Amino acid sequence: MHQSQNFAIIVAAGMGLRMGSKTKKQYLYLDKIPILARTIMAFDTCDQVREIVLVIPEQDQEYCKKYIIDPFDFAKKIHLVEGGKERQDSVLNGLKRVRDRINPDKEAIVLIHDGVRPFINQNIIKECIQKTIEYGACIPAVKITDTVKQVCPDSSIQKTLSRQFLYTAQTPQTFKLDLIMRAFDYAIKTSFSGTDDASLIEHLGDKVVIVSGSKMNIKITTQEDLVLGKHLLKSF
């Protein structure tokens, strides 16, 4: 069997402004359990994940220990890491912590996941790991079914895009550690800022493959998402 050491980096360093709540979105509750705690649970219960790196705002460390980590009997070691100015900076901080934890004799794989995607399932996590072993970089994605319009600055429609090869990206975006570190180094050298981690691999010129994501694997960023999440809990 292929031997790799797999680390989850859960990114929860955002301010959550779109939620319009005094409490940051990652700390809001879904049926008496914080969203972030539910997200951690998905990776804590996965036997293929060795350790978890949790990237949060520096000022939230005590809060996370008291309300996110201590109340739950997590089996895996959880490392708290300070977030950066932008998401890309936060992910890099998490990657550096993983680099300090690896066994240099074994290949390392990182699963970079949004802290506010609590409905990720074990099958997607494991498939991402397997495809990353084969290809080096993999993300879950969902094929677009709606008609997609490209719009002008004045809000008029410029054209209709073909849906045939269009997908929406999800997380965990999964990479061999040495590859994603090279991509981050190159992004820094070229002043490149990506909207997700896979775009840094694309910018480097390497290939990223996709696996089928899930429409349940939503990112909870607005009040509407929170309402939907409460409904999804009933069937998750």
Protein Blocks (a to p, Z undefined) as FASTA:
>chain_A
ZZddddddddffbgolmnopabdfklpceehiafklmmmmmmmmpmkbfbdcddddfklm
mmmmmmmmmmpccfbdcddddddfblmlmmmmmmmmmmmmpcfkbccddddddfklmkbc
fklmmmmmmmmmmnopacdddddfbdcddddfkopafbdcdfklgccddddddddfklmm
mmmmmmmmnopacfbfklmmmmnopacddddddfklccdfbfklmmmmmmmmmmZZ
